[in-house]
Amino acid sequence: MSPGESRARVCGWVPSAGQVSLFVSVGWGDTTFYATLDGVAIEQEQPLPADVTCVADYYSRKGFYALNVQAICDADYKFRWMSCKSPGSAHDSTAFTCTALGQALHRADDPLTLSLIQHGHCIASDEAYAASEMLAAPWPGGGKGDRWRDSYNFHLSSLRIHIEQAFGMLVWCWGVFWRSLRVPFAKRPGLVRACFRLHNYCRDHAATGLAPLGDDRVGGNVFFYSNDAVSAVQRGRRRDRERSVLRVRMTRRVEELGILRPGVAPMY
């Protein structure tokens, strides 16, 4: 079995050469970004007390009732994984940790994590997520004046923009997200997952037109987790004390290449 086939079996997909080139704006050495992770708040009408344990859990910091949806997309703006299992008040890091994938990536001895690290893969995320050997998160405080950490943060942000753009395409395309979800509460996660699938279908056939009727599984290698209960355990964090060899190694690589954020004068 080739390394590519091994990655396909473990991850569910393998990025093409074009996707990798889109995700590499800096020579990161032996590490390759192959996806970006983020969360989006899907607005919904207030759940009924009969449907949920605590209605207040679904009121987000943005000022409306919501579902916290976690998703991962590739360089083609296709969602490769999503989970709709957390209430709107949940922090992105907590919502991701509640998923099976999140738990696997936070265990250094998990076969999936070991395989991804072995093949030099990692996922770009924002400061909401805990830095690890699989999740490349920004340095806190903008790097605290360190120009190389600042450069690392800038280029990482340039990669993370893909997930923000994918969410924008999703919301713009499907009018169901233009207002609060009004369907029965039990059907809302399924409705959200259906829209994510339709988004991928449209991305597959945007340039070639519609696929033959009945063949709606073209390129459908996506993993969607079912909706289930949310853990009440909230994980405390100190971002300034999070250690990540991956982040340190990438920052050193930026320094070795002498690449600064655009607009910053060189040191020499």
C-alpha angles and dihedrals in degrees: 000000000000122000088251092054090047092053091047091054094048102037101029093237142035122220116242122236089258092052092049092050090052091052096047114074092147128043097252093181114225094356125089128192107221102166145010128229131208144136133242130199111231108204117230139169116267109285117239118251087239091060102049139032094234122013092197090063089071096055107101129210087250090072103257141079110269150159116240106228119191119201143170123209136184132225090277090061091248118140111238097180137008139172128197103187108109133081122244095258093060117109114241092244092052093045091053093045089055091063126085091240092050092051091048094051092050092056111081091201096052112119092230093052093045092051094049093048091046090056093045098249128146139166125238115229139165130249092278090078129069114254114244141150089279103035115062104206128178123262109262120252093024090290092304094259097316106133094207093051087047090052091049090051091049096052092042089054089052088059096043092057089081093073092047090051091047090053089049092053091048095051094041093051101047116056092199086081094053091081138022115296108256102180119109110291095244090058098049098085090049091050091051092049091050091055091050090052092048089050090057091047090054091047090052094052103028093107101033101041127240120340120236113291114268094024098101096142098074107134090355097146094134129131116221119181121214124248114264143148124313122231115240092215112110114201114224116223140196104193093190089059099046111117123210123169087193093060093045092049093050092048090052089050091054089050092049090053092045092229115159133183109277111268095029115118115239118254094236 
